[in-house]
Amino acid sequence: MNVRRLIPTAALAGSLTLGLVALSACSPSDAADDAGGGAGKSGGKLAVVASFYPMQYLAEEIGGSHVDVSTLTKPGVEPHDLELGTRQAAQLGEADYILYLKGIQPAVDEAITAAGVKNTVDAASLTTLEKHGAEVGHDHGDEHADEHAEEDHAHEGEAGTDPHIWLDPVKYAEVAKGVGASLEKADPDNAAAYRKNTTTVVERLTALDSAFEQGLADTSTKTFITTHSAFGYLAERYGLTQESIAGISPESEPSPARIKELRTIAAKDKVGTVFFETLVSDKTAKTVAADSGLKTDVLDPIEGITDKSKGADYVEVMESNLAALEKALGAK
């Protein structure tokens, strides 16, 4: 099934390109200086610091021309691994507004608490978080479930919850509404613009949700295998079962028992593809696929946009994800 183009993304190429070039061309300690002169010095615009790409996307799309957005996570850096330099910590303290997602970047969480900026918004507080593990949808009787849970704990959000809320367009839309409201409060002079932009973003995400719902309604299988458990919310939203090689952490190694189990699952559920992602090595995924005679493809958790991403922004990459899932699951 072909993926139809959704509502076009708002064109903010100028500020996004400048921000990404500045961050990719400097060391972490220089990021604050190169991302538009440092937070808090934005020529009358609201100085916004976003923790990583999904937060940056919302800040730029909703803030529009009234914000100057910088991001703490450079393109190509796996967000879980981020460590902040001294000037990045200072950048946080100079910000007018901070948008982050608690539970996915421990170093950022600590630095934001220390910064004490009044207008600090945790995206996790704008929707309901849930617990997801190696799989969502049904129980395969994993006798190593406790072992997987221990490996994942350090990378989970509050109370062991899954922080990957942006991969569910419905939850991401809830976050977008909260971000819009918080920007209105932080900068009431431009409230009307923030409301208008929020409506546009929510409409775009609603269209994306409809495309996923229609595209994945009738498939040959409902099970997909991926590198780590980033897609629990997406799987639950569209009636799929996510089976991960590792767990919530993209860096954790699967046990021999888990690999054997995946081989059994693939045969039972007629899985033909093992998905890997753009910011983490594909070695394990390709090994598992070769061992089971399966194909490989990209399912992007959209933790950052690089030249390897199958799309220029969140919506385009999600459309590519939908196309990959339709193909792998045998959409009719």
C-alpha positions in Angstrom: 0.0 0.0 0.0 1.4 3.4 -1.0 1.7 6.2 1.6 -0.1 9.3 0.6 1.6 12.7 1.3 0.1 14.2 4.4 -0.5 17.9 5.2 2.8 19.7 4.3 5.1 20.6 7.2 5.5 24.3 8.0 8.6 25.7 6.3 11.2 26.6 8.9 14.2 25.5 7.0 16.2 28.6 7.8 16.3 28.4 11.6 16.5 24.6 11.6 19.4 24.5 9.2 21.3 27.2 11.1 20.8 25.4 14.4 21.8 22.0 13.0 24.9 23.4 11.2 26.0 25.3 14.3 25.7 22.3 16.6 27.2 19.8 14.2 30.2 22.0 13.5 31.2 22.6 17.1 32.1 20.8 20.3 29.5 20.4 23.0 31.2 23.1 25.0 30.8 25.6 22.2 27.2 24.8 21.3 25.7 27.6 23.3 27.9 30.2 21.5 27.3 28.9 18.0 23.5 28.3 18.2 22.5 31.9 17.7 24.7 33.8 20.2 23.6 31.8 23.2 20.2 31.4 24.9 18.7 34.5 26.3 20.3 36.7 23.6 17.9 36.2 20.7 17.1 39.8 19.5 13.7 40.0 21.1 12.6 36.4 20.4 11.9 33.9 23.1 15.1 31.9 23.8 14.1 28.3 23.7 16.3 25.3 24.6 15.1 21.8 23.5 16.6 18.7 24.9 16.6 16.6 21.6 14.9 16.5 18.2 11.3 15.6 19.1 11.2 18.5 21.5 13.0 20.8 19.0 10.5 20.0 16.3 7.5 21.1 18.5 9.3 24.2 19.7 10.1 25.3 16.2 6.8 24.4 14.6 4.7 26.0 17.4 7.0 28.8 18.2 7.5 29.9 14.6 9.1 33.3 14.0 8.7 34.3 17.7 11.3 31.8 19.1 15.0 31.2 18.7 15.4 27.4 19.3 18.7 25.7 20.1 19.0 22.0 20.9 21.3 20.2 23.4 21.6 17.1 21.3 23.7 17.4 18.1 22.4 15.6 14.9 23.7 12.0 14.9 24.2 11.8 18.7 22.2 9.0 20.4 20.2 11.0 22.9 20.5 8.4 25.7 24.3 8.9 25.6 24.4 12.7 25.8 26.8 14.3 28.2 26.6 18.1 28.7 29.6 20.5 28.5 30.0 23.4 30.8 28.7 26.0 28.3 25.7 23.8 27.5 24.8 23.9 31.2 25.2 27.7 31.1 23.0 27.8 28.0 20.2 26.2 30.0 20.5 28.8 32.7 20.2 31.7 30.2 17.1 30.2 28.5 13.7 31.9 28.6 12.0 28.5 28.1 13.1 24.9 28.2 11.4 21.9 26.7 12.6 18.4 27.6 11.4 14.9 28.1 12.2 13.6 31.6 13.5 10.0 31.8 15.3 9.7 28.5 18.4 11.7 29.1 19.6 11.6 32.7 22.4 14.1 32.3 19.9 16.6 30.9 17.4 16.0 33.7 20.0 16.8 36.3 21.2 20.0 34.5 17.7 21.3 34.0 16.9 20.9 37.6 20.1 22.8 38.5 19.3 25.5 36.0 16.0 26.5 37.8 14.5 28.2 34.8 10.9 29.3 35.5 9.4 28.3 32.2 10.6 24.7 32.1 8.2 22.1 30.6 8.5 18.4 30.9 6.7 16.8 27.9 6.1 13.7 29.9 3.8 15.7 32.1 1.6 16.7 29.2 0.3 13.2 28.4 0.0 9.8 30.1 3.0 7.5 30.2 2.7 3.7 30.2 4.9 0.7 30.8 6.3 -1.2 27.8 8.9 -3.9 27.6 10.3 -6.2 25.0 6.8 -6.7 23.5 3.4 -5.1 23.4 0.2 -7.0 22.4 0.5 -10.5 23.7 2.5 -12.7 26.0 5.0 -15.1 24.6 5.9 -16.4 28.0 9.3 -14.8 28.2 11.0 -16.6 31.1 13.7 -13.9 31.0 11.3 -11.0 31.5 12.8 -10.0 34.8 16.2 -9.9 33.3 15.0 -7.6 30.5 13.3 -5.3 32.9 16.5 -4.9 35.0 18.5 -4.0 31.8 15.9 -1.4 30.8 15.3 0.3 34.1 18.0 2.9 33.8 16.6 4.1 30.5 12.9 4.3 31.5 11.0 7.3 32.7 9.1 7.9 35.9 8.0 4.7 37.7 9.5 2.5 35.0 7.5 4.0 32.2 8.3 4.1 28.5 9.4 7.7 27.5 9.0 7.2 23.7 5.7 9.1 23.5 6.5 11.0 20.3 6.2 7.8 18.2 2.4 7.8 18.9 0.9 10.7 16.9 -2.0 10.9 19.2 0.1 11.3 22.3 2.5 13.6 20.5 -0.5 15.8 19.6 -1.4 15.9 23.3 2.1 17.1 24.0 1.9 19.7 21.2 -1.3 21.2 22.8 0.5 21.4 26.2 3.6 23.0 24.6 1.4 25.6 22.8 -0.4 26.5 26.0 2.9 26.8 27.9 4.4 29.1 25.2 1.3 31.3 25.4 1.9 31.6 29.2 5.6 32.3 28.7 5.1 34.9 26.0 1.5 36.2 26.1 2.2 38.9 23.6 2.4 36.3 20.9 -0.3 33.9 22.2 -2.5 34.2 19.1 0.4 33.0 16.9 1.2 30.1 19.2 -2.5 29.0 19.2 -2.6 29.1 15.4 0.6 27.1 15.0 -0.5 24.6 17.6 -3.7 24.0 15.6 -1.7 23.4 12.5 0.6 20.9 14.2 -2.3 19.0 15.8 -4.1 18.8 12.4 -0.9 17.4 10.8 -0.5 14.8 13.6 -4.2 13.9 13.3 -3.8 13.3 9.6 -0.7 11.1 10.4 -2.7 9.1 12.9 -5.4 8.5 10.3 -2.8 7.3 7.7 -1.4 4.8 10.2 -4.8 3.6 11.3 -5.9 3.0 7.7 -2.6 1.7 6.4 -2.1 -0.9 9.2 -5.8 -2.0 9.6 -5.5 -5.1 7.4 -2.1 -6.8 7.4 -0.9 -10.4 7.0 0.9 -10.3 10.4 0.7 -7.9 13.4 4.1 -8.7 14.8 7.3 -6.8 14.0 10.9 -7.2 15.4 13.0 -4.1 16.1 16.3 -3.3 17.7 15.0 -1.8 20.9 11.6 -1.2 22.5 11.0 2.3 21.2 7.7 1.5 19.5 5.5 0.3 22.3 3.1 3.3 22.1 2.9 3.0 18.3 2.3 -0.8 18.5 -0.5 -0.4 21.1 -2.1 2.4 19.2 -2.5 0.4 16.0 -3.0 -3.1 17.3 0.5 -4.4 16.6 2.9 -6.5 18.6 6.5 -5.1 19.1 9.2 -7.7 19.7 12.6 -6.1 20.5 16.0 -7.7 20.2 17.1 -5.6 23.2 14.9 -3.6 25.6 14.1 0.1 26.2 17.9 0.8 26.1 19.2 0.8 22.5 22.7 -0.3 23.7 21.8 -3.4 25.7 22.8 -6.8 24.3 20.2 -9.6 23.9 20.8 -12.8 25.7 21.2 -16.1 23.7 17.8 -17.1 25.1 16.2 -14.0 23.7 17.7 -14.6 20.2 16.4 -18.2 20.3 13.0 -16.9 21.3 12.9 -14.4 18.5 13.6 -17.1 16.0 10.5 -19.0 17.3 8.4 -15.9 17.2 9.4 -15.0 13.7 8.4 -18.5 12.5 5.1 -18.6 14.4 3.9 -15.0 13.5 5.2 -15.1 10.0 7.6 -12.2 10.5 9.7 -11.4 7.5 11.7 -8.3 8.5 14.0 -7.2 11.4 14.1 -3.5 11.8 17.1 -1.4 12.8 17.5 2.3 13.3 19.7 5.2 12.1 21.5 6.3 15.2 22.5 2.9 16.6 24.7 0.1 15.0 22.7 -2.3 12.8 25.1 -5.2 13.6 22.9 -7.0 16.0 19.8 -6.7 13.9 21.5 -8.0 10.8 23.0 -10.9 12.8 19.5 -11.9 14.1 18.0 -11.5 10.6 20.7 -13.6 9.0 20.3 -16.3 11.7 16.6 -16.5 11.0 16.6 -16.0 7.2 14.9 -12.6 7.5 15.2 -9.3 5.6 16.2 -6.0 7.3 14.9 -2.5 7.0 14.9 0.8 8.9 12.2 1.8 11.4 13.4 5.1 12.7 12.7 6.2 16.4 13.2 9.8 15.2 15.5 10.7 18.0 17.5 12.9 15.6 17.5 13.9 12.0 20.7 13.3 9.9 21.5 12.8 6.2 20.7 9.1 6.7 17.1 9.9 7.8 14.4 8.9 5.4 12.8 12.4 5.5 13.6 16.0 6.4 11.5 16.2 9.5 9.3 14.3 11.9 6.3 13.9 9.7 8.3 12.8 6.7 10.2 10.2 8.7 7.0 8.9 10.2 5.5 8.5 6.7 8.6 6.5 5.8 8.1 4.4 9.0 4.5 3.7 7.9 5.6 2.6 4.4 8.2 0.3 6.0 5.6 -1.3 8.3 3.1 -1.7 5.6 5.6 -3.6 3.5 7.0 -5.7 6.3 3.5 -6.6 7.7 1.9 -7.3 4.4 -0.6 -4.5 4.3 -3.5 -5.2 1.9 
